[in-house]
């Protein structure tokens, strides 16, 4: 499916308050993981707001399950 396909459903974006319960991580661990390259990066929505793509979080969760939850 092409990214500009008008029939394509827009990807959901998660804010930090949604990411914490989805991942079981707190804010400090999320940002530390981003810095270390072990957690997906966020996208800037505005000067003071960021969000994470649903697909990036799903991929991260799948990788963690394959690794058996090992850090």
C-alpha positions as CSV (number, residue, x, y, z in Angstrom):
1,X,0.0,0.0,0.0
2,X,1.4,3.4,-0.9
3,X,1.9,6.0,1.9
4,X,-0.2,8.6,0.0
5,X,-3.1,6.1,-0.7
6,X,-6.3,8.0,0.4
7,X,-7.8,4.7,1.6
8,X,-5.0,4.1,4.0
9,X,-5.9,4.5,7.7
10,X,-3.7,7.1,9.4
11,X,-1.3,5.7,11.9
12,X,-2.1,6.1,15.5
13,X,0.2,8.2,17.6
14,X,0.7,7.6,21.3
15,X,1.5,10.2,23.9
16,X,3.8,9.5,26.9
17,X,0.9,8.8,29.2
18,X,-0.2,6.0,26.9
19,X,3.3,4.7,26.2
20,X,4.1,4.1,29.9
21,X,1.3,1.5,30.5
22,X,1.8,-0.1,27.1
23,X,5.5,-0.7,27.7
24,X,5.7,-1.0,31.5
25,X,8.4,1.7,31.5
26,X,8.5,5.1,33.1
27,X,9.4,8.3,31.5
28,X,13.1,8.2,32.6
29,X,13.6,4.7,31.2
30,X,11.8,5.6,27.9
31,X,14.1,8.6,27.3
32,X,17.2,6.7,28.5
33,X,16.3,4.0,26.0
34,X,15.8,6.5,23.2
35,X,19.3,8.0,24.0
36,X,20.8,4.5,24.0
37,X,19.1,3.5,20.8
38,X,17.1,0.7,22.4
39,X,13.7,2.3,22.3
40,X,12.0,4.0,19.4
41,X,12.4,7.7,18.9
42,X,9.5,10.1,19.2
43,X,8.2,12.6,16.7
44,X,7.7,16.2,17.6
45,X,4.1,17.4,17.4
46,X,4.8,20.9,18.6
47,X,7.3,22.8,20.7
48,X,6.2,21.0,23.8
49,X,4.5,17.8,22.6
50,X,5.9,14.5,21.3
51,X,4.4,11.2,20.4
52,X,5.4,7.7,19.3
53,X,4.2,5.9,16.2
54,X,2.1,2.8,16.9
55,X,4.1,0.7,14.4
56,X,7.4,1.7,16.1
57,X,6.1,0.6,19.5
58,X,4.6,-2.7,18.1
59,X,8.0,-3.5,16.4
60,X,9.8,-2.8,19.7
61,X,7.5,-5.0,21.6
62,X,7.9,-7.8,19.1
63,X,11.7,-7.6,19.3
64,X,11.5,-7.7,23.1
65,X,9.3,-10.8,23.0
66,X,11.7,-12.5,20.5
67,X,14.6,-11.7,22.8
68,X,12.7,-13.1,25.8
69,X,12.5,-9.7,27.5
70,X,16.3,-9.6,27.9
71,X,17.7,-6.0,28.2
